[in-house]
């Protein structure tokens, strides 16, 4: 096991089971890496050092008594995003203020602990997860391990930075408009946005009116699939309970010959946007590789229509709901206050209409899957912006800049269907970009299988940033 950076999730679990390393030693190394990186990357909101070491000691006792068999993540250090409850710790969700400690773990954390994971800390996120950057007065700027002058993306930017830099082998994030896939694209990671309800959002029956889901970030498809399987499952109070899938098994299977639609067209947003030539080129190269692997790839676009009209009420009403949980609302960013006011206006009839429109969207956009098995699109329209580019803009200017950089991911949040970001290469400055594999309902096994095949061809996991 390396001391300077985290090995992969599956590799770490095997090393622990085989007795190559103790969970105590591994957790101490992890905590040391996090501590050393904070002045540079600022990936963590808080670190649970004492609790993590106690969990590691308990894992070592269990590993010794079980002979290394049993729970799949026993003794492995994992990080979670600071929108997710960890018992005994506050959930600030990127906000300023004095937040009380939570009494219980979120269901996703409970399941990770049940799989044996050691929770080492909570990673930074922008205020209420609204933006594709991870900056704010409540915690400072989180920086991209590939180039610290640039953002790792958001809102799961802390989780992405922690994994990309090798601080932890994998981390949990959340995705309400691309918030797992965008930072995965901008930090050279695999990021899975699962089917709505695949990973519980409890204590919220659903998050942001069904657009936000929890999902894993990792360096390899197999590691992301392993974390997805470990965190998956439902609380009895969840509104969405999809049928179970086994992503780890899918990561070992050949996907077969697939029909893949390459779509570069952006959904309509009434705001200016343009696909960066480097991103276009990298995604087309990836499409060519898929064709070389035996798949039928051709250009075709889903019929998105005016899907934005169904996104905005759900997103802003979600901000309104979360803003009620803030101890001192006066400390919120003015843009958050604007979004919360809009959410109060749209949280009645417009929200109900948006929810009812989802079935029609499923039929219209889902018609693409009568011809194709998978859709390939850019994950973002641009490489990662510099730190501070969007942080001081007005609300409208922030929305414009955000849509211009990230117009591709959010539609699948409205639909509730799965998507997987895969690394697509880097630009001339060494900054990563990504591509999305998108599928219909409950298609994680297919997407994971295809991503694993592409990974075997591209071997993106062999590349590390200089800060790792």
Secondary structure, DSSP 4 states (H G I P E B T S, - for coil): --SSSPPPHHHHHHHHHTTSS-HHHHHHHHHHHHHHHTTTT--EEEE-HHHHHHHHHHHHHHHHHHTT-S-TTTT-EEEEETTS--BTSB--TT--S-PPBBSS--HHHHHHHHTT-EEEEEE---GGG-SSS-EETTTEE--BTTBTTB---SSSHHHHHHHHTTSSSEEEEEESSSTTHHHHHHHT-EEEE--TTSB--TTSSSBGGGTBEEEEEESSHHHHHHHHHHH-B--TT-S--PPP--HHHHTTS---S-EEEE--PPPP-SS-----HHHHHHHHHHHHHHHHTT-EEEE------STHHHHHHHHHHHHHHHHTT-S-GGGS-HHHHHHHHHHHHHTTHHHHHHHHTHHHHHHHHHGGGGT-SEEEEES-SSSPPBTTTTTTS-HHHHHHHHHHH--SSTHHHHHT--EEEEEEEE-TTS-EEEEEEE-STT-HHHHHHHHHHHHHHH-GGG---TT-
